[in-house]
């Protein structure tokens, strides 16, 4: 027969106190306007491409969230004058980025290495 003294007390559940413990997929899922935040920082710090009229594509790569990092890309579509053809052509300026629980690292279009060109803080406290 079991008594109250024989039972071990329940171990309290661990409460996540650090944002680093939170999976990146959950952080991204519950962060409102993350896309707008990243795009606004790029445009503010790098400027708009010449001929940019607001058309863009924001992509988070599925399956590229290993190591609690999410990778992605934002493309800005803009018109550029082509001297050879003497017409405006569509051009794409792409920025690659990596999102971690504390920081967002952005690679500029002309970056050939692995080191990011710009860092911005993650917009929430987790």
C-alpha positions in Angstrom: 0.0 0.0 0.0 1.3 3.4 -1.0 1.3 6.4 1.3 1.9 10.0 0.6 5.4 9.6 2.2 6.4 6.9 -0.4 5.8 9.1 -3.4 8.5 11.4 -4.7 7.5 15.0 -5.1 7.0 16.0 -8.8 9.9 17.8 -10.3 8.8 21.2 -11.4 8.9 21.9 -15.2 11.8 23.9 -16.3 10.7 27.4 -17.3 12.6 28.9 -20.3 14.2 32.0 -19.0 16.6 32.5 -21.8 15.8 33.3 -25.4 18.7 31.1 -26.5 16.8 28.0 -25.3 13.9 28.8 -27.6 13.9 27.1 -31.0 14.4 29.5 -33.8 11.3 28.3 -35.7 9.2 29.2 -32.7 10.8 32.7 -32.4 10.2 33.4 -36.0 6.6 32.1 -35.9 5.7 34.3 -32.9 7.6 37.4 -33.9 5.2 39.8 -35.6 6.4 41.7 -38.7 9.8 40.1 -38.8 9.9 40.4 -42.6 9.1 44.1 -42.5 11.7 44.6 -39.7 14.5 43.0 -41.8 13.5 44.8 -45.0 13.2 48.2 -43.2 16.7 47.8 -41.7 18.2 46.9 -45.1 16.6 49.8 -46.9 17.5 52.2 -44.0 21.1 51.2 -43.8 21.8 50.4 -47.5 19.3 52.5 -49.4 16.8 51.5 -52.0 18.2 50.2 -55.3 17.8 52.7 -58.1 14.5 52.2 -59.9 13.0 50.2 -56.9 9.2 50.6 -56.8 8.3 48.3 -53.9 8.3 44.8 -55.5 10.2 42.3 -53.4 10.3 38.7 -52.4 11.2 37.5 -48.8 12.1 33.8 -48.5 13.0 31.7 -45.4 14.6 28.5 -46.7 12.8 25.4 -45.5 15.1 22.9 -43.9 17.8 25.5 -43.4 17.1 26.0 -39.7 20.0 23.8 -38.4 22.0 24.8 -35.4 19.2 27.1 -34.2 19.8 29.3 -37.2 17.4 30.1 -40.0 18.7 31.2 -43.3 16.9 33.2 -45.9 17.0 35.7 -48.7 15.3 39.0 -49.7 15.2 40.1 -53.3 14.4 43.6 -54.4 13.2 43.9 -58.0 14.0 47.2 -59.8 14.4 48.7 -63.2 17.9 49.3 -64.5 18.9 51.1 -67.7 20.7 48.8 -70.2 23.0 50.9 -72.3 23.6 48.2 -74.9 19.9 47.6 -75.6 18.9 51.2 -74.8 16.0 50.1 -72.6 15.1 49.6 -69.0 15.5 46.0 -67.8 14.4 44.2 -64.7 17.2 43.7 -62.2 17.3 41.8 -58.9 19.3 42.8 -55.9 19.6 40.0 -53.3 20.5 40.1 -49.6 21.1 36.8 -47.8 20.6 36.6 -44.1 20.9 34.3 -41.1 18.6 34.6 -38.1 19.6 33.5 -34.6 17.8 34.0 -31.3 19.8 37.1 -30.6 21.0 38.6 -33.9 20.3 38.8 -37.6 23.3 38.8 -39.9 23.0 40.2 -43.4 25.2 39.6 -46.4 25.3 42.3 -49.0 25.0 41.4 -52.7 28.7 41.9 -53.5 29.9 39.8 -50.5 32.0 36.8 -51.6 33.0 35.5 -48.2 31.3 33.9 -45.2 31.4 36.9 -42.9 28.2 39.0 -42.8 28.4 42.7 -43.7 25.8 43.9 -41.2 24.3 42.8 -37.9 20.9 43.9 -36.4 19.4 42.9 -33.1 16.5 40.5 -33.0 13.4 42.6 -32.6 11.9 41.0 -29.5 13.1 39.8 -26.1 11.8 36.3 -26.8 
